[in-house]
Amino acid sequence: MSLTLDEARAVSDRVREHAAGIGATVTVAIVDGGGHLQVLDRMDGASPMSARVAPAKASGVALFRRDGGDLMGLQQAYPAVFAQIVDVAGAPIVAGLAARLIWRGGVVAGAIAIAGGTLEQDDECADVGVGSLSPSAPE
């Protein structure tokens, strides 16, 4: 079952609260299990580019069913194949860190990606977002 809109909004609220607490200004993107955008939440002061990068990272994670680091490895190992797949995806895809799958009952329920802070801040915020749902790992 995919995330509900209410769940996605609650996750975004929690991430923004955490980001503010660590002095980061980020953009939060949350997609459903099919990579479709549910929430795009850009904090005041977050980089304008982060509002494009975060959804592209979240969609890529959901569509490839791999967390951001794994997706980066796939892109590096098979750049030509990755480029062809991105072409047919019909949406921008960015392989990057601070992007995580959200699991529910062994099934991908969605994905979250963060952009705009430092890499460490973005990664920490992604963990907070996933953790706020108490997801189950893949079975």
C-alpha positions as CSV (number, residue, x, y, z in Angstrom):
1,M,0.0,0.0,0.0
2,S,1.4,3.4,-1.0
3,L,1.7,6.3,1.5
4,T,-1.4,8.3,2.1
5,L,-1.2,12.0,1.5
6,D,-1.7,12.6,5.2
7,E,1.3,10.4,6.0
8,A,3.4,12.1,3.4
9,R,2.6,15.5,4.8
10,A,3.3,14.4,8.3
11,V,6.7,13.1,7.3
12,S,7.5,16.3,5.5
13,D,6.5,18.3,8.6
14,R,8.8,16.2,10.8
15,V,11.7,16.6,8.4
16,R,11.3,20.4,8.2
17,E,11.1,20.6,12.0
18,H,14.3,18.5,12.2
19,A,16.1,20.5,9.5
20,A,15.3,23.8,11.3
21,G,16.7,22.3,14.5
22,I,20.0,21.6,12.8
23,G,20.1,24.9,11.0
24,A,19.4,23.5,7.5
25,T,17.1,24.8,4.8
26,V,16.0,21.9,2.6
27,T,13.5,20.7,0.2
28,V,11.6,17.5,0.9
29,A,10.1,15.4,-1.9
30,I,8.0,12.4,-1.1
31,V,6.6,10.1,-3.9
32,D,4.3,7.2,-3.8
33,G,5.4,3.6,-4.7
34,G,5.2,4.4,-8.4
35,G,7.4,7.5,-8.2
36,H,4.5,10.0,-8.5
37,L,5.0,13.2,-6.4
38,Q,2.9,13.5,-3.3
39,V,4.6,16.3,-1.4
40,L,7.1,18.9,-2.5
41,D,8.0,21.1,0.4
42,R,10.7,23.8,0.0
43,M,11.7,25.6,3.2
44,D,12.2,29.4,3.1
45,G,15.7,30.0,2.0
46,A,16.3,26.6,0.4
47,S,18.1,26.6,-2.9
48,P,15.7,27.0,-5.9
49,M,17.5,24.1,-7.6
50,S,16.7,21.8,-4.6
51,A,13.0,21.9,-5.6
52,R,14.0,20.2,-8.9
53,V,16.7,17.9,-7.5
54,A,14.7,16.4,-4.6
55,P,11.7,15.1,-6.7
56,A,14.1,13.7,-9.3
57,K,16.0,11.8,-6.6
58,A,12.8,10.5,-4.9
59,S,11.3,9.3,-8.2
60,G,14.5,7.6,-9.2
61,V,14.6,5.7,-5.9
62,A,11.0,4.6,-6.2
63,L,11.2,3.6,-9.9
64,F,14.5,1.7,-9.6
65,R,13.6,0.2,-6.1
66,R,17.0,1.1,-4.8
67,D,18.1,3.7,-2.2
68,G,20.1,6.6,-3.5
69,G,23.6,5.2,-2.8
70,D,22.7,2.0,-4.6
71,L,21.3,3.9,-7.5
72,M,24.5,5.9,-7.8
73,G,26.4,2.6,-8.0
74,L,24.2,1.4,-10.7
75,Q,24.6,4.6,-12.7
76,Q,28.4,4.4,-12.3
77,A,28.6,0.7,-13.3
78,Y,26.3,1.0,-16.3
79,P,26.2,4.6,-17.5
80,A,24.9,3.8,-21.0
81,V,22.1,1.5,-19.8
82,F,21.2,4.0,-17.0
83,A,20.9,6.8,-19.5
84,Q,18.6,4.8,-21.7
85,I,16.4,3.8,-18.8
86,V,16.2,7.5,-17.7
87,D,15.2,8.4,-21.3
88,V,12.2,6.0,-21.2
89,A,11.2,6.9,-17.6
90,G,9.3,10.0,-18.8
91,A,10.5,12.0,-15.8
92,P,13.8,13.4,-14.6
93,I,15.8,11.0,-12.5
94,V,18.8,12.0,-10.4
95,A,20.9,9.3,-8.7
96,G,22.0,10.9,-5.4
97,L,22.4,10.4,-1.7
98,A,19.7,11.4,0.9
99,A,17.1,9.4,-1.0
100,R,15.5,6.4,0.6
101,L,12.8,3.9,-0.1
102,I,9.9,3.7,2.3
103,W,8.8,0.1,3.0
104,R,5.6,-1.2,4.4
105,G,5.0,-4.9,4.9
106,G,7.9,-5.8,2.6
107,V,6.5,-3.6,-0.2
108,V,7.8,-0.2,-1.4
109,A,5.2,2.3,-0.2
110,G,7.1,5.3,-1.5
111,A,10.3,7.2,-1.3
112,I,11.7,10.4,0.2
113,A,14.6,12.6,-0.9
114,I,16.1,15.7,0.5
115,A,18.1,18.4,-1.2
116,G,19.4,21.8,-0.2
117,G,21.5,21.4,2.9
118,T,24.9,19.9,3.2
119,L,25.2,16.2,2.2
120,E,25.3,15.3,5.8
121,Q,22.3,17.4,6.7
122,D,20.3,16.0,3.8
123,D,21.2,12.5,4.6
124,E,20.2,13.0,8.3
125,C,16.9,14.5,7.3
126,A,16.1,11.6,5.0
127,D,16.8,9.2,7.9
128,V,14.4,11.2,10.1
129,G,11.7,11.1,7.5
130,V,11.9,7.4,7.0
131,G,12.2,6.8,10.7
132,S,9.1,8.8,11.4
133,L,7.0,6.2,9.8
134,S,8.5,3.2,11.5
135,P,8.9,1.4,8.2
136,S,9.6,-2.3,7.9
137,A,12.6,-3.5,5.9
138,P,12.1,-5.6,2.8
139,E,11.4,-9.2,3.5
